[in-house]
């Protein structure tokens, strides 16, 4: 492969990696913490009060960048959305930002690597691509519903495996909404916590009261994938039986 062709294929992913290295070198990731949010809460709330639309757009752009660059701190960003904009608008902005950032990373990885992997993946990857084309929405939806799988991994793996973009984007948006609403709701109550000199316990975000309902939704998503596959296999079986019967009648 010529160098110009390789660069045309790899430049989006190189841009993402370059942005990640620059952000880490500048220490921007250190600002994605509850301590930083508590320290700058007065200035942030004042900015939202003075220019709410600009502040919302800035928050949205920052969330897109955090997810697209796979920086740690997505949960803190969602908490900040609830803290700054309230539970409803905070949920909407966080969900849109996370989805847009995930889609950008998906497209960059697919443009750079999916073609090469498909050429070398053989029959196994071909079967995986076919399965993702049919039921990928349901599988990714289950993964998105449970915030225990690293978000960056759930962004990259479908792109490299050849999942259709539309299914990926929709499953991402729908799948992250429940957990995003929970986190934004917790974030909306951070003002009282900060005023009392405390901070929310990270374990609260992964407590059984939060995870069990999300696990139930994930199980329903997997059930949907199983049901679609079962119906498809049953339809294929009826088709084979019909062809066999037709063959005997013709004879």
C-alpha positions, 0 to 999 in steps of 0.5 A: 500500500502506498504512503499517500493511500495509507495516509488518506485512510488513517488520517481521521484516526491519527487526528483523534490520537493526536488530539488525545496526546495533546489533551493529556500533555496539557493536563486537560483530563485533570479537570474532569473530576468532581474536585475540579467541578466543586472548585469552579462551581461558582464560575461555571454557574455564573457563566450558565446564568449569564449566557445559557445558550452559549454555555450549553453549546460549550458544554455540548462541544466539550462532551463531544471532545471528551468522548471522541478522544476517549478521555476519562471523565464521561461520568463526571461530565454527565454529573456536571450537566445535571449540576449546571443545567438541571436533570432534564436539559442536562440529560439531553445535552449529555446524551447528545454529546456522548452520542456525537462523540461516539459516532465521530470515533466510530467513523474515524476507526471504521475509515482507518481500519475496518477495510483492512480488517475485513480483508484479513478477517476471513470467514469468522469476521464475515459471519460476525459482520452479518450477525451485527448487520441483523441484530447488532442494534440489540447487542450494542443496546444491551452493552450501552444500558449497563455502564460497566463496559468501558465506553471507548471499547464499546465505541471502537469494537462495533466499528472494527467489526463492521456494524452499520452506522445507523444501528450503532448511532441509534443503539448508542443514543437509546442505550445511554439515556437511562444511565445518563438520566440517573447520573444527571439527576444525581448531578442536579443535587450536587449543589447541596453536597458541595455546600455541605463540604462533601462529595458524592461517593463513586460507589453510589453510581454503581450501586444495586439500586441503579445497576439492577434496573439497567441490567433488567433493560439490558436483559430485555434487549438481549431477549429482543435479539434472541427473539429476532434470531428465533423467528428468522431461523423458524422462517428459514426452516419453513422455507426449507420444508416448503422447498422439500415438499415442492420437490417431492410434489414435482417428482 
